[in-house]
């Protein structure tokens, strides 16, 4: 029995065409799935501005500014309240560090030498915003006086304040002088 070459050739062409069609369908499916994954990643991971709005930006900047002023303002008559208020505006390791530093350095100086400091935020600007964390550049002026130097000394400085959202409130989690 011989195989007719005329019938073999159309079968091979049909098989090749079917395979090519399947590969094209597979390639198109992979491209569509890749585009869907990339779009999802872009909208959920890289488009942070969609997860945060202008209200979050304003709240983070306002919290960083007011907390910075509270952190750097104290007087001998109100040192306990001043430090407690400032401590309530912090979180994490920075809160622990600040509590230890103020107990060992700031509070004794305020009580013994009558150090009085008043910080005023001149300006502030958002550097970075994530849904639960922000970095804010804060420019401030601080006036410091004491029993030895009753005339206030004025210093200008800037700090990068990292605030973290804890239970809906922006709290200082890092404080880095620039």
Backbone as a printed PyTorch tensor [residue, N CA C, xyz], in Angstrom:
tensor([[[ 0.8310, -1.1660,  0.0000],
         [ 0.0000,  0.0000,  0.0000],
         [ 0.8820,  1.2370,  0.0000]],

        [[ 0.6100,  2.1370, -0.8280],
         [ 1.3920,  3.3610, -0.9230],
         [ 0.5450,  4.5480, -0.4820]],

        [[ 1.2410,  5.4700,  0.1000],
         [ 0.5380,  6.6800,  0.5600],
         [ 0.6420,  7.7010, -0.5480]],

        [[-0.4790,  8.2440, -0.8430],
         [-0.5460,  9.2510, -1.8860],
         [ 0.0580, 10.5560, -1.3480]],

        [[ 1.0810, 11.0560, -2.0140],
         [ 1.7370, 12.2760, -1.5660],
         [ 0.7960, 13.4620, -1.5740]],

        [[-0.1800, 13.4550, -2.3690],
         [-1.1300, 14.5590, -2.4720],
         [-1.9700, 14.6600, -1.2120]],

        [[-2.2630, 13.5460, -0.5330],
         [-3.0700, 13.6040,  0.6840],
         [-2.2060, 13.8950,  1.9090]],

        [[-0.9280, 13.5750,  1.8760],
         [-0.0520, 13.8100,  3.0200],
         [ 0.2620, 15.2930,  3.1600]],

        [[ 0.5210, 15.9420,  2.0670],
         [ 0.9130, 17.3380,  2.1150],
         [-0.1780, 18.2280,  2.7150]],

        [[-1.4670, 18.1140,  2.3550],
         [-2.4750, 18.9670,  2.9700],
         [-2.6200, 18.6930,  4.4680]],

        [[-2.4300, 17.4920,  4.9110],
         [-2.5270, 17.1870,  6.3330],
         [-1.4060, 17.8860,  7.0840]],

        [[-0.1920, 17.8690,  6.5730],
         [ 0.9490, 18.5210,  7.2120],
         [ 0.7360, 20.0240,  7.2770]],

        [[ 0.2080, 20.5860,  6.2150],
         [-0.0480, 22.0300,  6.2060],
         [-1.1140, 22.3850,  7.2220]],

        [[-2.1580, 21.5750,  7.3330],
         [-3.2160, 21.8380,  8.3220],
         [-2.6660, 21.7310,  9.7330]],

        [[-1.8090, 20.7400,  9.9870],
         [-1.2170, 20.5690, 11.3120],
         [-0.3250, 21.7600, 11.6480]],

        [[ 0.4760, 22.1850, 10.7130],
         [ 1.3650, 23.3390, 10.9250],
         [ 0.5560, 24.5990, 11.1540]],

        [[-0.5070, 24.7880, 10.4190],
         [-1.3530, 25.9770, 10.5740],
         [-2.0410, 25.9590, 11.9390]],

        [[-2.4830, 24.7830, 12.3690],
         [-3.1290, 24.6740, 13.6790],
         [-2.1360, 24.9780, 14.8020]],

        [[-0.9230, 24.4610, 14.7030],
         [ 0.1030, 24.7470, 15.7060],
         [ 0.4490, 26.2380, 15.7380]],

        [[ 0.5910, 26.8380, 14.5880],
         [ 0.9080, 28.2680, 14.5230],
         [-0.2280, 29.0810, 15.1480]],

        [[-1.4380, 28.6810, 14.8940],
         [-2.5910, 29.3840, 15.4590],
         [-2.5950, 29.2730, 16.9880]],

        [[-2.2850, 28.0730, 17.4750],
         [-2.2420, 27.8830, 18.9370],
         [-1.1290, 28.7270, 19.5630]],

        [[ 0.0460, 28.7920, 18.9350],
         [ 1.1530, 29.5880, 19.4680],
         [ 0.8050, 31.0790, 19.4730]],

        [[ 0.1310, 31.5410, 18.3980],
         [-0.3020, 32.9450, 18.3760],
         [-1.2840, 33.2260, 19.4930]],

        [[-2.2240, 32.3160, 19.7160],
         [-3.2090, 32.4830, 20.7780],
         [-2.5180, 32.4960, 22.1470]],

        [[-1.5650, 31.6310, 22.3460],
         [-0.8070, 31.5840, 23.5910],
         [-0.0100, 32.8780, 23.7940]],

        [[ 0.6350, 33.3690, 22.7450],
         [ 1.4200, 34.6050, 22.8360],
         [ 0.5220, 35.7960, 23.1740]],

        [[-0.6150, 35.8900, 22.5340],
         [-1.5590, 36.9840, 22.8110],
         [-2.0740, 36.8780, 24.2440]],

        [[-2.3630, 35.6780, 24.7170],
         [-2.8400, 35.4800, 26.0870],
         [-1.7790, 35.9190, 27.1040]],

        [[-0.5250, 35.5650, 26.8410],
         [ 0.5650, 35.9610, 27.7370],
         [ 0.7080, 37.4780, 27.7420]],

        [[ 0.6170, 38.1210, 26.5950],
         [ 0.7080, 39.5800, 26.5310],
         [-0.4350, 40.2510, 27.2900]],

        [[-1.6260, 39.7530, 27.1480],
         [-2.7760, 40.3280, 27.8540],
         [-2.6210, 40.1380, 29.3620]],

        [[-2.1990, 38.9600, 29.7900],
         [-2.0030, 38.7070, 31.2230],
         [-0.8880, 39.5940, 31.7810]],

        [[ 0.1980, 39.7650, 31.0400],
         [ 1.3000, 40.6290, 31.4830],
         [ 0.8400, 42.0770, 31.6060]],

        [[ 0.0800, 42.5370, 30.6370],
         [-0.4290, 43.9100, 30.6890],
         [-1.3520, 44.0970, 31.8920]],

        [[-2.1690, 43.1100, 32.1780],
         [-3.0690, 43.2050, 33.3340],
         [-2.2860, 43.2520, 34.6370]],

        [[-1.2600, 42.4200, 34.7640],
         [-0.4330, 42.4120, 35.9810],
         [ 0.3040, 43.7380, 36.1310]],

        [[ 0.9010, 44.2370, 35.0680],
         [ 1.6210, 45.5060, 35.1260],
         [ 0.6950, 46.6680, 35.4710]],

        [[-0.4790, 46.6940, 34.8960],
         [-1.4470, 47.7480, 35.2060],
         [-1.8550, 47.6900, 36.6690]],

        [[-2.1020, 46.5020, 37.1710],
         [-2.4730, 46.3460, 38.5840],
         [-1.3500, 46.8110, 39.4970]],

        [[-0.1210, 46.4220, 39.2130],
         [ 1.0170, 46.8620, 40.0200],
         [ 1.1760, 48.3760, 39.9710]],

        [[ 1.0230, 48.9550, 38.7950],
         [ 1.1710, 50.4010, 38.6540],
         [ 0.1250, 51.1350, 39.4840]],

        [[-1.0920, 50.7030, 39.4100],
         [-2.1640, 51.4010, 40.1140],
         [-2.1410, 51.1700, 41.6210]],

        [[-1.6290, 50.0280, 42.0690],
         [-1.6550, 49.7500, 43.5080],
         [-0.3290, 50.0370, 44.2050]],

        [[ 0.7930, 49.8540, 43.5260],
         [ 2.0850, 50.0200, 44.1740],
         [ 2.7630, 51.3410, 43.8310]],

        [[ 2.7250, 51.7520, 42.6000],
         [ 3.4920, 52.9040, 42.1680],
         [ 2.6870, 54.1950, 42.1200]],

        [[ 1.4110, 54.1160, 42.1560],
         [ 0.5760, 55.3200, 42.1390],
         [ 0.1240, 55.6370, 43.5540]],

        [[ 1.0850, 55.9970, 44.3900],
         [ 0.8020, 56.2770, 45.7890],
         [-0.1430, 57.4620, 45.9150]],

        [[-0.0640, 58.3860, 44.9490],
         [-0.9370, 59.5490, 45.0160],
         [-2.4140, 59.1700, 44.9290]],

        [[-2.7140, 58.0030, 44.3950],
         [-4.1100, 57.5550, 44.3760],
         [-4.5230, 57.0230, 45.7430]],

        [[-3.5370, 56.5910, 46.5430],
         [-3.8320, 56.0660, 47.8690],
         [-3.8370, 57.1850, 48.9040]],

        [[-3.2270, 58.2930, 48.5610],
         [-3.1840, 59.4310, 49.4630],
         [-3.7270, 60.6300, 48.7170]],

        [[-4.3660, 61.5050, 49.4120],
         [-4.9260, 62.6730, 48.7670],
         [-4.3380, 63.9430, 49.3350]],

        [[-4.8730, 65.0480, 48.8730],
         [-4.4130, 66.3490, 49.3440],
         [-4.6580, 66.4950, 50.8460]],

        [[-5.7340, 65.9140, 51.3320],
         [-6.0370, 66.0020, 52.7710],
         [-4.9680, 65.2910, 53.5960]],

        [[-4.5050, 64.1400, 53.1330],
         [-3.4530, 63.4100, 53.8440],
         [-2.1490, 64.2010, 53.8220]],

        [[-1.8610, 64.8260, 52.6880],
         [-0.6600, 65.6480, 52.5730],
         [-0.7090, 66.8080, 53.5690]],

        [[-1.8160, 67.5140, 53.5880],
         [-1.9770, 68.6450, 54.5080],
         [-1.9100, 68.1990, 55.9650]],

        [[-2.5380, 67.0770, 56.2750],
         [-2.5410, 66.5750, 57.6520],
         [-1.1360, 66.1810, 58.0930]],

        [[-0.3820, 65.5330, 57.2200],
         [ 0.9850, 65.1200, 57.5660],
         [ 1.8810, 66.3340, 57.7880]],

        [[ 1.7960, 67.3260, 56.9150],
         [ 2.6140, 68.5290, 57.0410],
         [ 2.2310, 69.3010, 58.2990]],

        [[ 0.9400, 69.4490, 58.5580],
         [ 0.4820, 70.1700, 59.7530],
         [ 0.9180, 69.4510, 61.0280]],

        [[ 0.7950, 68.1320, 61.0420],
         [ 1.1950, 67.3650, 62.2280],
         [ 2.6930, 67.4770, 62.4680]],

        [[ 3.4940, 67.3550, 61.4090],
         [ 4.9480, 67.4650, 61.5530],
         [ 5.3340, 68.8540, 62.0480]],

        [[ 4.6860, 69.8780, 61.5300],
         [ 5.0070, 71.2560, 61.9220],
         [ 4.6430, 71.5310, 63.3750]],

        [[ 3.4230, 71.2060, 63.7540],
         [ 3.0030, 71.5010, 65.1330],
         [ 3.7440, 70.6340, 66.1500]],

        [[ 4.0120, 69.3960, 65.8010],
         [ 4.7420, 68.5160, 66.7250],
         [ 6.1890, 68.9780, 66.8820]],

        [[ 6.7960, 69.4640, 65.8150],
         [ 8.1650, 69.9720, 65.8990],
         [ 8.2290, 71.1770, 66.8320]],

        [[ 7.2790, 72.0840, 66.6970],
         [ 7.2380, 73.2510, 67.5830],
         [ 7.0570, 72.8110, 69.0390]],

        [[ 6.1870, 71.8540, 69.2800],
         [ 5.9570, 71.3670, 70.6470],
         [ 7.1930, 70.6610, 71.2080]],

        [[ 7.8610, 69.8990, 70.3710],
         [ 9.0510, 69.1490, 70.7770],
         [10.1840, 70.0680, 71.2220]],

        [[10.2920, 71.2280, 70.5880],
         [11.4140, 72.1270, 70.8540],
         [11.0390, 73.3400, 71.7070]],

        [[ 9.8600, 73.3270, 72.3100],
         [ 9.4130, 74.4400, 73.1540],
         [ 9.1780, 73.9490, 74.5770]],

        [[ 9.7800, 74.6510, 75.5510],
         [ 9.6180, 74.2760, 76.9650],
         [10.0160, 75.4450, 77.8430]],

        [[ 9.5560, 75.4190, 79.0650],
         [ 9.8620, 76.4670, 80.0440],
         [ 9.9740, 75.8300, 81.4290]],

        [[10.7140, 76.4410, 82.3530],
         [10.8740, 75.8640, 83.6960],
         [ 9.5420, 75.6650, 84.4210]],

        [[ 8.6250, 76.5960, 84.2410],
         [ 7.3410, 76.5200, 84.9560],
         [ 6.4540, 75.3860, 84.4570]],

        [[ 6.6380, 74.9770, 83.2120],
         [ 5.7330, 73.9940, 82.6000],
         [ 6.4660, 72.7850, 82.0250]],

        [[ 7.6920, 72.5300, 82.4690],
         [ 8.5170, 71.4930, 81.8550],
         [ 7.8340, 70.1220, 81.8490]],

        [[ 7.1840, 69.7510, 82.9210],
         [ 6.5150, 68.4420, 82.9610],
         [ 5.4310, 68.3230, 81.9170]],

        [[ 4.5910, 69.3280, 81.8270],
         [ 3.5050, 69.3400, 80.8360],
         [ 4.0690, 69.4270, 79.4260]],

        [[ 5.0820, 70.2750, 79.2340],
         [ 5.6810, 70.4400, 77.9010],
         [ 6.2390, 69.1230, 77.3770]],

        [[ 6.9670, 68.4150, 78.2450],
         [ 7.5660, 67.1460, 77.8110],
         [ 6.5120, 66.0610, 77.6010]],

        [[ 5.4830, 66.0470, 78.4300],
         [ 4.3970, 65.0670, 78.2550],
         [ 3.6430, 65.3210, 76.9510]],

        [[ 3.3780, 66.5810, 76.6650],
         [ 2.6880, 66.9340, 75.4180],
         [ 3.5210, 66.5070, 74.2200]],

        [[ 4.8120, 66.8360, 74.2600],
         [ 5.6910, 66.4580, 73.1520],
         [ 5.7600, 64.9390, 73.0030]],

        [[ 5.8650, 64.2340, 74.1130],
         [ 5.9560, 62.7670, 74.0830],
         [ 4.7030, 62.1470, 73.4680]],

        [[ 3.5590, 62.7560, 73.6800],
         [ 2.3070, 62.2190, 73.1300],
         [ 2.2220, 62.3800, 71.6110]],

        [[ 3.1240, 63.1550, 71.0370],
         [ 3.1300, 63.4000, 69.5940],
         [ 4.1570, 62.5420, 68.8630]],

        [[ 4.7150, 61.5280, 69.5620],
         [ 5.7630, 60.6770, 68.9970],
         [ 5.3880, 59.2050, 69.0780]],

        [[ 6.1410, 58.4160, 68.3270],
         [ 5.9210, 56.9770, 68.3370],
         [ 7.2420, 56.2440, 68.0950]],

        [[ 7.2590, 54.9750, 68.4250],
         [ 8.3860, 54.1000, 68.1050],
         [ 9.6590, 54.3970, 68.8600]],

        [[10.7700, 54.0650, 68.2260],
         [12.0900, 54.2440, 68.8350],
         [12.3880, 55.7100, 69.1300]],

        [[11.8850, 56.6020, 68.2790],
         [12.1450, 58.0170, 68.5330],
         [11.4960, 58.4620, 69.8380]],

        [[10.3190, 57.9760, 70.1300],
         [ 9.6390, 58.3140, 71.3830],
         [10.4750, 57.8490, 72.5800]],

        [[11.0220, 56.6570, 72.4950],
         [11.8730, 56.1180, 73.5610],
         [13.1260, 56.9720, 73.7240]],

        [[13.7730, 57.2850, 72.6070],
         [14.9800, 58.1100, 72.6390],
         [14.6800, 59.4870, 73.2400]],

        [[13.6190, 60.1180, 72.7820],
         [13.2770, 61.4580, 73.2640],
         [12.9830, 61.4430, 74.7640]],

        [[12.2560, 60.4560, 75.2230],
         [11.9580, 60.3550, 76.6470],
         [13.2170, 60.2570, 77.4880]],

        [[14.1630, 59.4430, 77.0530],
         [15.4230, 59.2750, 77.7820],
         [16.2680, 60.5480, 77.7190]],

        [[16.3750, 61.1420, 76.5410],
         [17.1720, 62.3510, 76.3530],
         [16.6250, 63.5180, 77.1780]],

        [[15.3360, 63.7010, 77.1510],
         [14.7650, 64.8230, 77.9100],
         [14.8790, 64.6030, 79.4130]],

        [[14.7450, 63.3680, 79.8650],
         [14.8570, 63.0880, 81.3020],
         [16.2860, 63.3010, 81.8010]],

        [[17.2700, 62.9420, 80.9730],
         [18.6660, 63.0240, 81.3950],
         [19.3380, 64.3640, 81.0940]],

        [[18.9180, 65.0460, 80.0330],
         [19.6210, 66.2530, 79.5980],
         [18.7440, 67.5060, 79.6700]],

        [[17.6200, 67.4770, 78.9890],
         [16.8080, 68.6850, 78.8430],
         [16.1700, 69.1100, 80.1710]],

        [[15.4460, 68.2180, 80.8120],
         [14.7310, 68.5870, 82.0490],
         [15.6780, 69.1110, 83.1300]],

        [[16.8260, 68.4780, 83.3980],
         [17.7350, 69.0500, 84.4000],
         [18.2430, 70.4470, 84.0180]],

        [[18.5600, 70.6650, 82.7380],
         [19.0300, 71.9810, 82.3030],
         [17.9330, 73.0270, 82.4500]],

        [[16.7220, 72.6610, 82.1100],
         [15.5970, 73.5910, 82.2250],
         [15.3750, 73.9550, 83.6900]],

        [[15.3870, 72.9790, 84.5570],
         [15.1380, 73.2290, 85.9870],
         [16.3080, 73.9620, 86.6560]],

        [[17.5350, 73.5040, 86.4050],
         [18.7020, 74.0520, 87.0970],
         [19.1210, 75.4220, 86.5690]],

        [[19.0800, 75.6140, 85.2690],
         [19.5700, 76.8620, 84.6850],
         [18.4610, 77.7690, 84.1780]],

        [[17.2080, 77.3460, 84.3520],
         [16.0860, 78.1650, 83.9110],
         [16.0190, 78.3310, 82.3980]],

        [[16.4020, 77.3020, 81.6710],
         [16.3860, 77.3740, 80.2050],
         [14.9380, 77.4100, 79.7190]],

        [[14.6870, 78.3620, 78.8470],
         [13.3630, 78.4950, 78.2410],
         [13.5610, 78.5470, 76.7300]],

        [[12.8450, 77.7010, 75.9970],
         [12.9650, 77.6550, 74.5370],
         [11.5790, 77.7420, 73.9160]],

        [[11.5130, 78.4910, 72.8500],
         [10.2570, 78.6260, 72.1090],
         [10.5750, 78.4720, 70.6270]],

        [[10.0030, 77.4500, 69.9970],
         [10.2430, 77.1880, 68.5790],
         [ 9.0470, 77.6680, 67.7580]],

        [[ 9.3640, 78.2630, 66.6140],
         [ 8.3470, 78.7430, 65.6780],
         [ 8.6460, 78.1590, 64.3070]],

        [[ 7.6670, 77.5150, 63.7130],
         [ 7.8460, 76.9680, 62.3730],
         [ 7.6890, 78.1050, 61.3740]],

        [[ 8.7150, 78.2940, 60.5570],
         [ 8.6910, 79.3400, 59.5420],
         [ 8.0070, 78.8270, 58.2770]],

        [[ 8.3600, 77.6250, 57.8980],
         [ 7.7670, 77.0150, 56.7010],
         [ 7.9830, 75.5180, 56.7710]],

        [[ 7.2290, 74.7920, 55.9920],
         [ 7.3950, 73.3450, 55.9170],
         [ 6.9420, 72.8770, 54.5430]],

        [[ 7.5230, 71.7690, 54.1120],
         [ 7.2060, 71.2410, 52.7860],
         [ 7.2780, 69.7230, 52.8080]],

        [[ 6.3500, 69.1320, 52.1000],
         [ 6.3080, 67.6770, 51.9890],
         [ 7.4330, 67.2050, 51.0820]],

        [[ 8.1820, 66.2140, 51.5510],
         [ 9.2500, 65.6190, 50.7570],
         [ 8.8090, 64.2960, 50.1320]],

        [[ 8.0700, 63.5180, 50.9160],
         [ 7.6860, 62.1710, 50.4830],
         [ 6.4110, 61.7830, 51.2140]],

        [[ 5.5140, 61.1170, 50.5050],
         [ 4.2510, 60.7080, 51.1300],
         [ 3.8970, 59.2920, 50.7160]],

        [[ 3.6880, 58.4560, 51.7060],
         [ 3.1780, 57.1010, 51.5450],
         [ 1.8470, 57.0490, 52.2880]],

        [[ 1.0590, 56.0210, 52.1180],
         [-0.2310, 55.9840, 52.8180],
         [-0.1120, 56.0890, 54.3440]],

        [[ 0.9380, 55.5230, 54.9410],
         [ 1.0610, 55.5380, 56.3980],
         [ 2.3300, 56.2090, 56.9080]],

        [[ 3.0530, 56.9020, 56.0330],
         [ 4.2750, 57.5720, 56.4670],
         [ 4.5760, 58.7360, 55.5420]],

        [[ 5.1540, 59.7880, 56.1200],
         [ 5.5310, 60.9620, 55.3270],
         [ 6.8150, 61.5500, 55.8790]],

        [[ 7.5630, 62.2080, 54.9900],
         [ 8.7460, 62.9620, 55.3920],
         [ 8.4640, 64.4160, 55.0530]],

        [[ 8.6980, 65.2730, 56.0570],
         [ 8.4060, 66.6930, 55.9050],
         [ 9.6530, 67.4860, 56.2830]],

        [[10.0250, 68.4280, 55.4310],
         [11.1280, 69.3280, 55.7350],
         [10.5410, 70.5320, 56.4680]],

        [[11.0380, 70.7720, 57.6770],
         [10.5140, 71.8450, 58.5120],
         [11.6170, 72.8610, 58.7750]],

        [[11.3340, 74.1250, 58.4440],
         [12.2420, 75.2290, 58.7300],
         [11.7210, 75.9320, 59.9670]],

        [[12.6220, 76.1820, 60.9190],
         [12.1410, 76.8040, 62.1500],
         [13.1290, 77.7940, 62.7250]],

        [[12.5960, 78.5940, 63.6090],
         [13.3760, 79.5680, 64.3620],
         [13.1260, 79.2470, 65.8240]],

        [[14.1980, 79.1600, 66.6100],
         [14.0610, 78.8520, 68.0280],
         [14.7320, 79.9410, 68.8530]],

        [[13.9880, 80.4430, 69.8240],
         [14.5060, 81.4470, 70.7540],
         [14.7740, 80.7440, 72.0760]],

        [[16.0100, 80.9030, 72.5880],
         [16.4010, 80.2420, 73.8330],
         [16.9730, 81.2770, 74.7950]],

        [[16.5120, 81.2250, 76.0370],
         [17.0090, 82.1210, 77.0870],
         [17.2310, 81.2900, 78.3460]],

        [[18.0060, 81.8340, 79.2790],
         [18.2480, 81.1620, 80.5520],
         [18.5350, 82.2210, 81.6110]],

        [[18.7370, 81.7740, 82.8650],
         [19.0850, 82.7120, 83.9350],
         [20.3930, 83.4270, 83.6010]],

        [[21.3670, 82.6930, 83.0560],
         [22.6650, 83.2760, 82.7210],
         [22.5960, 84.2040, 81.5260]],

        [[21.6950, 83.9000, 80.5840],
         [21.5420, 84.7070, 79.3680],
         [20.0590, 85.0350, 79.1800]],

        [[19.5840, 86.0610, 79.8610],
         [18.1530, 86.3820, 79.7860],
         [17.7130, 86.9040, 78.4210]],

        [[18.6450, 87.4790, 77.6530],
         [18.3020, 87.9470, 76.3110],
         [18.2280, 86.7270, 75.3900]],

        [[17.0800, 86.4930, 74.7400],
         [16.9330, 85.2880, 73.9200],
         [17.9360, 85.2170, 72.7650]],

        [[18.5360, 84.0540, 72.6110],
         [19.3900, 83.7700, 71.4530],
         [18.4960, 83.1290, 70.3980]],

        [[18.5910, 83.6460, 69.1900],
         [17.7410, 83.1550, 68.1040],
         [18.5890, 82.3150, 67.1580]],

        [[18.1150, 81.1100, 66.8840],
         [18.7870, 80.2260, 65.9300],
         [17.7740, 79.7470, 64.9020]],

        [[18.2460, 79.6170, 63.6860],
         [17.4140, 79.0730, 62.6130],
         [17.9480, 77.6970, 62.2640]],

        [[17.0660, 76.7930, 61.9880],
         [17.4920, 75.4420, 61.6220],
         [16.4220, 74.7810, 60.7590]],

        [[16.7690, 73.6220, 60.2570],
         [15.8010, 72.8400, 59.4950],
         [15.9780, 71.3720, 59.8750]],

        [[14.8760, 70.6610, 59.8570],
         [14.8770, 69.2400, 60.1940],
         [13.9840, 68.4760, 59.2200]],

        [[14.3530, 67.2400, 58.9920],
         [13.4830, 66.3390, 58.2400],
         [12.7310, 65.5310, 59.2890]],

        [[11.4390, 65.7060, 59.3170],
         [10.5870, 65.0480, 60.2990],
         [ 9.8360, 63.9220, 59.5940]],

        [[10.0120, 62.7070, 60.0840],
         [ 9.2530, 61.5800, 59.5580],
         [ 8.0700, 61.3640, 60.4860]],

        [[ 6.8780, 61.3710, 59.9090],
         [ 5.6700, 61.1020, 60.6860],
         [ 5.0490, 59.8110, 60.1830]],

        [[ 4.5350, 59.0420, 61.1320],
         [ 3.9100, 57.7590, 60.8360],
         [ 2.4780, 57.8040, 61.3370]],

        [[ 1.5600, 57.2900, 60.5300],
         [ 0.1550, 57.2850, 60.9240],
         [-0.0940, 56.1210, 61.8760]],

        [[-0.5330, 56.4520, 63.0950],
         [-0.8400, 55.4600, 64.1190],
         [-2.2620, 55.7320, 64.5960]],

        [[-3.1480, 54.7710, 64.3970],
         [-4.5560, 54.9120, 64.7870],
         [-5.1680, 56.2030, 64.2530]],

        [[-4.8230, 56.5470, 63.0110],
         [-5.4000, 57.7160, 62.3580],
         [-4.7030, 59.0300, 62.6610]],

        [[-3.6920, 59.0410, 63.5260],
         [-2.9780, 60.2750, 63.8750],
         [-1.5440, 60.2070, 63.3520]],

        [[-1.0410, 61.3240, 62.8270],
         [ 0.3340, 61.4070, 62.3660],
         [ 1.2200, 61.7220, 63.5640]],

        [[ 2.1720, 60.8280, 63.8680],
         [ 3.0810, 60.9910, 64.9990],
         [ 4.5270, 60.9620, 64.5290]],

        [[ 5.3910, 61.7300, 65.1850],
         [ 6.8060, 61.7720, 64.8000],
         [ 7.4470, 60.4180, 65.1100]],

        [[ 8.1170, 59.8620, 64.0880],
         [ 8.8360, 58.6000, 64.2710],
         [10.3260, 58.7670, 64.0140]],

        [[10.7250, 59.8960, 63.4430],
         [12.1480, 60.2120, 63.2500],
         [12.2880, 61.7180, 63.1400]],

        [[13.4420, 62.2090, 63.5740],
         [13.6910, 63.6570, 63.6260],
         [15.1560, 63.8620, 63.2910]],

        [[15.4410, 64.3080, 62.0720],
         [16.8160, 64.3980, 61.6000],
         [17.1870, 65.8250, 61.2060]],

        [[18.0300, 66.4940, 62.0160],
         [18.4890, 67.8320, 61.6560],
         [19.2130, 67.8050, 60.3150]],

        [[19.0440, 68.8610, 59.5420],
         [19.6700, 68.9470, 58.2260],
         [20.7830, 69.9620, 58.2830]]])
